[in-house]
Amino acid sequence: MFKTYILFSDTISKYYTGHSQDLENRLTEHNSGETSSIKGGIPWRVVWFQELSTRRLAIELENKIKKRGASRFLSDLKAK
């Protein structure tokens, strides 16, 4: 199983969207500074995720969220 996820940083008030087979490990990597492009947002926290059966589906959902914008995507979910 793969997970598409949205993280939020209270430090910089920004969202980050990604996908992974091991979300707990990926979050640890993000918060240890291994991902240099988002190191400035540590600590990151998971605000939403969805499990998908294939990597292809996870990437498609990640791209859909990125096109919509994570904040808007989450607002759309709350409105339902």
DAZI-V452571 format. One record per pair of residues at least 6 apart in sequence whose C-alpha atoms are under 7 Angstrom apart, sorted by the first residue. I is the first residue (numbers start at 1). GAP is how many residues later the second one is. Records with the same first field share a line. If there is no record, write none. Layout:
I: GAP + GAP
//
This chain:
1: 20 + 50 + 51 + 52 + 53
2: 17 + 18 + 19 + 49 + 50 + 51 + 52 + 53 + 56
3: 16 + 17 + 18 + 20 + 46 + 47 + 48 + 49 + 55
4: 14 + 15 + 16 + 45 + 46 + 47 + 54 + 57 + 58
5: 12 + 13 + 14 + 43 + 44 + 45
6: 9 + 10 + 11 + 12 + 40 + 41 + 42 + 43
7: 8 + 9 + 10 + 37 + 38 + 39 + 40
8: 6 + 7 + 8 + 36 + 37 + 38 + 39
9: 6 + 32 + 33 + 34 + 35 + 36
11: 30 + 31
12: 29
15: 55
17: 45 + 49
18: 44
19: 39 + 40 + 43
20: 6
29: 6
31: 11 + 12 + 13
33: 6
52: 6
65: 8
//
